Amino acid sequence: MSSTLDIHLCIQQPVGYVHSLGLLDQARYFRYQFRRLGAKVSMSKNRLRYDAINFVFGAHLGFEASQVLSHACVFVNLEQLGEGGAPVSPDYLNLLSTQAVVDYHAGNCSAYAARPSEVPVLPLLYAPYLKPAQAIPLEERPIDLLFFGSINERRQTWLDRIEALGLTVAVFDGPLYGSERDEFIAQAKAVINMHFYESSRFEQARVAHCMSLGTPVISERAPHTDLPVPFDDTVFWLKDEELEAFFRQEFKSPAFFERARQALQRFEEADPVKAYANLLLSACKTAEDHHRRRTAGAWSPPCINLEAGPAYRAGWLNLDIQASSEPDWILDLTEPLALPLSTHTAHQGQVELREAAVDVIQAGRLGADEGKLRALLGNALRLLQVGGEFQFDLPGAFGSADGLADASTQALHECVGRACSDFFWSLDWFEHRFELLENIALDLDGKPCEPERARFSRLVLRKLETSLRERTTARSRQTDLRLPGDEVAAEQMMVSNTRSQTQASGEPRKFKWSILVPTLPARRELRKRLLDILEPQVARYPDVELLVLEDNRSRQYGPKLQAMINIAQGEYVNFVDDDDLISDHYVETIYPLLTGVDCVGFSAQVSVEGGPFKSVFYSIKNKVWVDAPEGYYRNPQHLTPIRRELVLQVPWVGHYGADRTWSHKMASKGLLKTENVTNEVLYTYYATQKENREGVWR
């Protein structure tokens, strides 16, 4: 079965809903059976995997149905459905009737399936991983009889009748699941099981779990109760009229314990592996068909949640800065953001963040850092479309002087006030600002309260276009005049080239390699330092082109580099930053490696803020960026020679962080497959905090 797709088991858990933990027993059993068949299995709460078959447990508790368009899902129904069963929502029944489903009981299928016989029915039987290494003998267990589960009138009636016989039934005083509950099961002489619903379908999952732990089960047998194999002769079945006689005469007798031991041994012999193998094959085919049909391209999320962990929201893009929160994407919106920005995620596939494309951003509680709040507000303003909403909680009572605890809280409130008022320009905004829609005072538990008792304020801001008058005010108050670029064509701004671009025949010259140096008027001294080293090397190679482009910041960094690539005529292209240095044998080392491979990797060294040098290793072998003690491992970037035809497939966009964004896009497309690599240090990178906005080398 090694050719199967990966399996992902998803437990649906509304925030704080403890009873979802009851689904872990069945999910573990599925995991065990699938692993036996050679499948790779992962498991999590509320999170689907884009590249796997998702078996969803507990969808009756709430499931964002739009996810079935992008994710291959199989829904596991463990509820008793139909007449006399659990009251589930029409949405849940509709989900079961339109999607792939697996059930534990054939009697449920007619409630949602047009052809009930076509729904796979899988038994939940013996789980070897639960068997205690050293079980307490049944006769010596301290708990005579254990009951766990919800109690209604019909169950309470049985408990009362048993205790009227002088027996004590242990019952939990609160919900217990997992190993905490299993400790009690393993200490019980028996577990008593009664039907909760009038449908009286046998509680197979509960009973199989107890018997796998080595504890016998005494179960109610109502008129409609089915007796599935192997439970028919391994469970102590009691009709209503047999209850008193059984507990007076048989329970705890030597014959009871001997019969229980034999029943538990017979139960261990049941193995449903063939049924799970058939399910796995069917699910793989369903998932493969789904993956072929689903819409290609990156997902542009309409809703963003900045709280992952327990607050993860299905159907949203969940961002967080902590990997332990299991977000869709580890991304900090309080740092500078180069848009558009894309990445591949395990939960959502390829995701792209674009300006003015998001409807809602929810951030949760924010800390007392004005700088981070200002950056977050700015990024939210860029991401939201006009009319989009940004919700977050701030400490203190917003708008009430009495609620401001300290200077840092005051600064946060003033920052939001500027974002929603005529002072938006002080945040360096121009075309858009926010307005305050809601201001709700919350207590420490997050519940609405009077402003004087507020520990937090829940604010909802809406993005607006600024008026013409507001923009005029902003233009008069901001340093930047906000004038159009009035750009001059890049070809007219070329200031350096080592040779004619045409041959004597008048035909364009063919170059093997174009070395591109973007620069600024303020950096002419630095540029001269670089060219004094580079130009003599290039002069020795007739088919190496050197282009230097100086502009006055009239365009962003990304478009500037794109313009140079468009002009370049070399088979290979790469950039050299004007404030960095190259080795004296830079060209002669790289030139022989330009043999038709996709790119050339080399070693470099970087100094951050004038500190000690640290090595940098550029190669396609570096699938992800790694900061190791011996140096930085990076995939090919704009500094490494790459075939121009491949470079043109990923346009340059943005300003700060544009090089990092471009490098990640190249890697995600998988365009670079072959390379030549030299270990020689050919490049010296001088990084500063001012220019290094993304903190790449920190």
PyMOL commands that set and color helices and strands:
alter all, ss='L'
color gray80, all
select helices_A, chain A and resi 18-36+59-61+65-69+90-98+106-109+116-118+128-130+138-140+153-163+178-185+204-212+231-233+240-249+254-267+273-293+309-311+323-325+370-383+401-403+407-419+424-427+451-453+468-477+490-493+521-538+557-567+586-593+644-647+658-669
alter helices_A, ss='H'
color red, helices_A
select strands_A, chain A and resi 7-11+41-45+53-57+72-77+100-103+145-147+169-171+191-193+217-220+236-238+303-305+317-320+329-330+341-345+349-353+358-365+384-395+432-442+456-465+494-497+511-519+544-550+570-575+581-582+599-608+614-618+626-628+631-634+642-643+675-687
alter strands_A, ss='S'
color yellow, strands_A
deselect
rebuild
show_as cartoon
